[in-house]
Amino acid sequence: MLNHTKKIKEIYEDIQRKIFYMIPEKWDKLYLYSSVLDKPDK
């Protein structure tokens, strides 16, 4: 479970970095809505 949480944190940090460089203006807050779907491994 801890490994799963670490991976999710890494994904959110990656998204944050990408959005930071996509938005050229200064911003103080960012609201992000996301959902995670569990899919069985194939």
Secondary structure, DSSP 8 states (H G I E B T S, - for coil): -HHHHHHHHHHHHHHHHHHHHH--S--S--------------
